[in-house]
């Protein structure tokens, strides 16, 4: 991540630390930071955000920070003071945005930014066609898209198949919490042993596999933050196993921070876990570029 994006991401984190956030709002902040971090053209994306109602006020403030960093000469001696100032200014605008969105609506807003537009439903528009009780505006569809509107019988078949899949998904979600929480306490016990330099290579591999599996399960259901926390732990355990990462107190605390985020989000705890999330993500960035040399 370049310095400009890192500065803006960290200023958002600093501002969020001054807010009492629910787990939903923590996830929304994480989505926003991820969007900034992976932007290929931050100036253009900020300009686009200003046109989206939910993001406009915050985007104006972020654009001011961006202009400060890119236009003119930055006084490095006063940079920390400016960072505190920028973070302080962001608090109100960030809070306003978080009151307007949840993770789902924020994803939709970001989809707008990237041109991912859903099929528009406009009951009053002409011409239109009724499809399974839904009025679809055909005037805004190109001929190729209209040609692919399915016959009702085919749509009913698909609905039956998808409904069955939805039932399977419901079962998956019902068992999800117990599956995710089951290894947490044993893993915590092992991490405490690692601090005391008690290392069991087989346990490291076994817990890494469990974390990887649960991360994939979380991603499948759509819990991106939980999936990321699992992936960080899984990789860190393997890196410790091949001696590419030393299990010092700081590393272990960061891994435990990942677990705290997992438990808080899964159980829906209304507590501020921003500091734990920051610590966990910092470990994720630290190990991102480290490659596992040995095949396990």
BAKOLGU-211647 format. One record per residue (C-alpha): residue in three letters; x, y, z. Coordinates in steps of 0.02 Angstrom, whole numbers, padded with zeros to 5 digits, always signed. Example, Ala and Ser with C-alpha at 12.3 -4.5 7.8 and 13.67 -1.06 7.14 Angstrom:
BEGIN
Ala+00615-00225+00390 Ser+00684-00053+00357 
This chain:
BEGIN
Unk+00000+00000+00000 Unk+00071+00172-00045 Unk+00096+00305+00087 Unk-00053+00412+00036 Unk-00176+00268+00049 Unk-00093+00209+00210 Unk-00110+00384+00285 Unk-00296+00393+00240 Unk-00333+00216+00299 Unk-00246+00249+00465 Unk-00336+00415+00487 Unk-00502+00322+00465 Unk-00445+00195+00595 Unk-00395+00334+00715 Unk-00564+00419+00693 Unk-00658+00256+00720 Unk-00563+00229+00883 Unk-00654+00382+00951 Unk-00825+00308+00914 Unk-00920+00174+01007 Unk-00954+00053+00868 Unk-01066-00099+00853 Unk-00999-00251+00763 Unk-01096-00200+00607 Unk-01016-00029+00607 Unk-00844-00105+00635 Unk-00871-00212+00481 Unk-00926-00059+00383 Unk-00767+00033+00434 Unk-00664-00117+00381 Unk-00751-00120+00211 Unk-00715+00065+00188 Unk-00532+00045+00233 Unk-00517-00104+00116 Unk-00595-00002-00025 Unk-00467+00138+00000 Unk-00322+00017+00015 Unk-00357-00077-00146 Unk-00406+00075-00250 Unk-00309+00085-00413 Unk-00354+00268-00440 Unk-00393+00345-00271 Unk-00423+00521-00338 Unk-00553+00457-00461 Unk-00635+00343-00332 Unk-00651+00485-00206 Unk-00729+00591-00343 Unk-00852+00451-00375 Unk-00892+00430-00191 Unk-00942+00613-00181 Unk-01085+00574-00302 Unk-01155+00435-00192 Unk-01274+00498-00057 Unk-01215+00382+00082 Unk-01031+00421+00052 Unk-01033+00601-00009 Unk-00999+00695+00154 Unk-00858+00580+00208 Unk-00786+00577+00031 Unk-00773+00767+00030 Unk-00671+00760+00190 Unk-00562+00618+00126 Unk-00533+00713-00035 Unk-00471+00862+00067 Unk-00344+00748+00151 Unk-00295+00676-00018 Unk-00267+00850-00088 Unk-00161+00897+00062 Unk-00049+00746+00033 Unk-00033+00764-00155 Unk-00036+00951-00188 Unk+00108+01058-00128 Unk+00247+01016-00007 Unk+00210+00917+00151 Unk+00302+00974+00306 Unk+00360+00808+00380 Unk+00402+00889+00547 Unk+00219+00935+00570 Unk+00145+00781+00488 Unk+00096+00696+00651 Unk+00002+00853+00705 Unk-00089+00860+00538 Unk-00131+00675+00553 Unk-00213+00705+00723 Unk-00307+00853+00650 Unk-00367+00755+00499 Unk-00421+00607+00608 Unk-00516+00724+00723 Unk-00607+00806+00577 Unk-00656+00633+00510 Unk-00746+00579+00669 Unk-00908+00674+00636 Unk-00916+00630+00451 Unk-00873+00447+00483 Unk-01006+00437+00618 Unk-01133+00515+00499 Unk-01094+00387+00364 Unk-01104+00240+00486 Unk-01276+00300+00542 Unk-01334+00291+00361 Unk-01265+00122+00310 Unk-01240-00057+00365 Unk-01116-00178+00284 Unk-01244-00234+00154 Unk-01297-00059+00101 Unk-01116-00001+00101 Unk-01070-00143-00018 Unk-01212-00086-00132 Unk-01149+00092-00126 Unk-00974+00034-00171 Unk-01047-00071-00312 Unk-01120+00090-00382 Unk-00948+00166-00374 Unk-00879+00026-00483 Unk-01024+00026-00604 Unk-01105-00135-00543 Unk-01288-00089-00570 Unk-01430-00205-00526 Unk-01581-00231-00641 Unk-01692-00079-00618 Unk-01873-00111-00567 Unk-01987+00033-00615 Unk-02174-00006-00604 Unk-02226+00157-00689 Unk-02108+00148-00839 Unk-02161+00100-01017 Unk-02136-00020-01099 Unk-02133-00150-00961 Unk-02161-00336-00941 Unk-02228-00434-00794 Unk-02111-00577-00747 Unk-02166-00682-00597 Unk-02258-00534-00523 Unk-02115-00410-00546 Unk-02128-00265-00667 Unk-01964-00253-00763 Unk-01931-00093-00860 Unk-01881-00148-01036 Unk-01850+00028-01100 Unk-01682+00034-01011 Unk-01626-00137-01068 Unk-01531-00167-01230 Unk-01602-00295-01355 Unk-01473-00428-01311 Unk-01523-00421-01127 Unk-01709-00430-01168 Unk-01677-00585-01273 Unk-01610-00673-01119 Unk-01766-00648-01012 Unk-01815-00827-00972 Unk-01986-00906-01000 Unk-02090-00921-00842 Unk-02078-01112-00838 Unk-01889-01104-00840 Unk-01889-00971-00704 Unk-01999-01081-00594 Unk-01877-01226-00616 Unk-01733-01116-00564 Unk-01831-01053-00413 Unk-01861-01232-00354 Unk-01675-01272-00368 Unk-01620-01112-00283 Unk-01749-01131-00144 Unk-01677-01303-00105 Unk-01504-01226-00100 Unk-01568-01092+00017 Unk-01629-01226+00138 Unk-01455-01301+00138 Unk-01385-01128+00172 Unk-01504-01108+00321 Unk-01438-01271+00396 Unk-01261-01212+00365 Unk-01292-01047+00456 Unk-01377-01135+00603 Unk-01221-01242+00631 Unk-01102-01101+00590 Unk-01084-01024+00762 Unk-01043-01188+00850 Unk-00919-01238+00715 Unk-00828-01071+00723 Unk-00822-01060+00912 Unk-00776-01242+00947 Unk-00587-01226+00916 Unk-00566-01054+00997 Unk-00530-01106+01177 Unk-00410-01248+01131 Unk-00320-01130+01012 Unk-00308-00998+01147 Unk-00229-01125+01264 Unk-00101-01172+01132 Unk-00058-00989+01099 Unk-00023-00964+01284 Unk+00097-01111+01275 Unk+00184-01033+01125 Unk+00222-00878+01228 Unk+00316-00992+01347 Unk+00408-01068+01198 Unk+00314-01233+01210 Unk+00290-01280+01028 Unk+00201-01433+00959 Unk+00225-01440+00770 Unk+00079-01559+00742 Unk-00040-01445+00838 Unk+00016-01295+00736 Unk-00026-01385+00574 Unk-00191-01454+00640 Unk-00253-01286+00704 Unk-00197-01202+00543 Unk-00303-01324+00442 Unk-00454-01292+00555 Unk-00435-01104+00539 Unk-00418-01117+00350 Unk-00575-01224+00339 Unk-00675-01108+00451 Unk-00611-00958+00352 Unk-00675-01037+00191 Unk-00843-01073+00276 Unk-00856-00892+00334 Unk-00814-00826+00160 Unk-00947-00941+00084 Unk-01081-00868+00197 Unk-01018-00691+00165 Unk-00933-00649+00331 Unk-00780-00565+00257 Unk-00704-00498+00417 Unk-00719-00665+00507 Unk-00645-00754+00355 Unk-00498-00633+00355 Unk-00465-00659+00541 Unk-00462-00848+00515 Unk-00344-00832+00367 Unk-00223-00724+00466 Unk-00217-00852+00607 Unk-00198-00998+00486 Unk-00051-00920+00395 Unk+00032-00859+00555 Unk+00027-01035+00629 Unk+00110-01108+00474 Unk+00241-00971+00474 Unk+00281-01010+00656 Unk+00291-01194+00609 Unk+00423-01161+00475 Unk+00513-01031+00583 Unk+00474-00886+00468 Unk+00381-00798+00610 Unk+00437-00793+00791 Unk+00297-00822+00918 Unk+00341-00673+01026 Unk+00216-00590+01141 Unk+00168-00458+01013 Unk+00130-00588+00879 Unk+00030-00697+00999 Unk-00071-00547+01060 Unk-00111-00503+00880 Unk-00169-00682+00847 Unk-00276-00676+01004 Unk-00346-00511+00940 Unk-00402-00605+00784 Unk-00493-00730+00895 Unk-00575-00592+00997 Unk-00642-00512+00838 Unk-00707-00681+00779 Unk-00799-00717+00942 Unk-00867-00540+00959 Unk-00937-00536+00783 Unk-01006-00713+00784 Unk-01092-00687+00952 Unk-01150-00512+00904 Unk-01070-00430+01055 Unk-01110-00244+01063 Unk-00935-00194+01118 Unk-00801-00087+01039 Unk-00671-00205+00965 Unk-00589-00079+00849 Unk-00420-00090+00936 Unk-00420-00280+00921 Unk-00467-00267+00737 Unk-00326-00143+00706 Unk-00200-00256+00793 Unk-00260-00408+00696 Unk-00252-00318+00528 Unk-00078-00255+00568 Unk-00021-00435+00589 Unk-00108-00477+00424 Unk-00009-00342+00335 Unk+00152-00399+00418 Unk+00138-00579+00359 Unk+00057-00543+00190 Unk+00221-00541+00094 Unk+00303-00685+00189 Unk+00304-00844+00087 Unk+00300-01016+00165 Unk+00458-01102+00103 Unk+00429-01278+00167 Unk+00288-01385+00100 Unk+00183-01451+00244 
